[in-house]
Amino acid sequence: MSSSDEHTPVLLNEVLSGLKPETCGRAIDATFGRGGHSRALLAALPASARLLVIDRDPAAVAVAQKLAESDSRVVVAAGEFSRLREFAADADLLPVDAILMDTGVSSPQIDEPERGFSFRFDAPLDMRMDTTQGMTAAQWLNTAEAGEMAKAFRELGDERFSGRIAAAIVAARPLQTTGQLVDVINAAQPKPDPHKHSATRVFQACRMVVNNEVSELAQGLQAAYDSLAPGGRLAVISFHSGDDRQVKRAFRALCRAAESPRRLPVRNAPPAPAKLIGRAVKAGDAETRANPRARSAVLRILERVA
Ligand SMILES: C[S@@+](CC[C@H](N)C(=O)[O-])C[C@H]1O[C@@H](n2cnc3c(N)ncnc32)[C@H](O)[C@@H]1O
């Protein structure tokens, strides 16, 4: 792997101590990336275990296929993690003992200019994780209504000047490159944020729209829970507050014991279908110093009860 093709796995020790791969027969890495977590899981999984690895990025799948050639425990599926249960059934892997979802983008995706994820390089506005299908960021930005864009920038990017930026994009169309988008954002923002690059929030929102990330995460979490064996664990790492909020709410809903319609406890109710394992975990100082991308990572772990 070249240095631009590497990804340092975040919260690795915490994932391993939470998922306990040494006790697992069947495991899934739903976001293979460059396989940092997968390799560590494989080092701990028993010789008879199997690991299904999933990614929708063809570059990640190519690395996964190489790993499968050198380790017969690995099965590869190319596609979205919303289809996790279907992939697991096809691989005869249900029910599963441990599942990892390390959401968001990988370092190679951000660091390869031609992918168009980063405002640090001038490149075509692509931003698709799966480069073989779907709408590019340019296609969305050049066709969406101003109101739809403003809503996405506000809700997915926490952008204060969402309306002004959306109107400026409409006026500047067609946009083809990340550089053009950065220029439009800079010109439309009256007050630059001293702590963040002016384009961070809009780029994040575009990426989330192009890759359908909100609905992928909702469906992926449900598919993962549905695939777990009783006692099986799901570990999810998210990288921004919106994703973490979504994970927290989904986990809470799965852990809620049966309630009456007025949300009163039901007598003799069956146990809650899942329980939380510990609290949300963040990277320590040593990890964030060594890998600044770990700074915003939050890990949550859920165990299926019944
Ligand atoms: C943060 S990286 C994972 C890095 C990996 N844990 C490692 O150690 O190399 C996230 C990966 O998940 C993939 N991904 C994100 N959302 C996905 C989805 N909905 N379905 C499938 N893959 C997805 C991305 O393409 C990317 O390769």
The ligand as a MOL file (V3000), in Angstrom:
LIG
                    3D

  0  0  0     0  0            999 V3000
M  V30 BEGIN CTAB
M  V30 COUNTS 27 29 0 0 0
M  V30 BEGIN ATOM
M  V30 1 C -13.8800 4.9720 8.1110 0
M  V30 2 S -13.6940 3.9030 6.7590 0 CHG=1
M  V30 3 C -13.3840 2.3400 7.4710 0
M  V30 4 C -11.9370 2.0690 7.7470 0
M  V30 5 C -11.6260 0.6970 8.2470 0
M  V30 6 N -12.2410 0.4310 9.5260 0
M  V30 7 C -10.1210 0.4400 8.3030 0
M  V30 8 O -9.6040 0.2070 9.4130 0
M  V30 9 O -9.4750 0.4860 7.2740 0 CHG=-1
M  V30 10 C -15.3290 3.7210 6.1970 0
M  V30 11 C -15.4770 2.7760 5.0180 0
M  V30 12 O -16.8350 2.4090 4.9830 0
M  V30 13 C -17.3190 2.4620 3.6680 0
M  V30 14 N -18.7420 2.7920 3.7770 0
M  V30 15 C -19.2920 3.9090 4.2930 0
M  V30 16 N -20.6270 3.8420 4.2560 0
M  V30 17 C -20.9190 2.6270 3.6990 0
M  V30 18 C -22.1490 1.9580 3.4180 0
M  V30 19 N -23.3180 2.5310 3.6630 0
M  V30 20 N -22.0910 0.7180 2.8880 0
M  V30 21 C -20.8870 0.1320 2.6440 0
M  V30 22 N -19.6960 0.7210 2.8730 0
M  V30 23 C -19.7190 1.9540 3.4110 0
M  V30 24 C -16.5130 3.5250 2.9810 0
M  V30 25 O -16.4590 3.2830 1.5890 0
M  V30 26 C -15.1490 3.3860 3.6670 0
M  V30 27 O -14.3140 2.5400 2.9440 0
M  V30 END ATOM
M  V30 BEGIN BOND
M  V30 1 1 1 2
M  V30 2 1 2 3
M  V30 3 1 2 10
M  V30 4 1 3 4
M  V30 5 1 4 5
M  V30 6 1 5 6
M  V30 7 1 5 7
M  V30 8 2 7 8
M  V30 9 1 7 9
M  V30 10 1 10 11
M  V30 11 1 11 12
M  V30 12 1 11 26
M  V30 13 1 12 13
M  V30 14 1 13 14
M  V30 15 1 13 24
M  V30 16 1 14 15
M  V30 17 1 14 23
M  V30 18 2 15 16
M  V30 19 1 16 17
M  V30 20 1 17 18
M  V30 21 2 17 23
M  V30 22 1 18 19
M  V30 23 2 18 20
M  V30 24 1 20 21
M  V30 25 2 21 22
M  V30 26 1 22 23
M  V30 27 1 24 25
M  V30 28 1 24 26
M  V30 29 1 26 27
M  V30 END BOND
M  V30 END CTAB
M  END
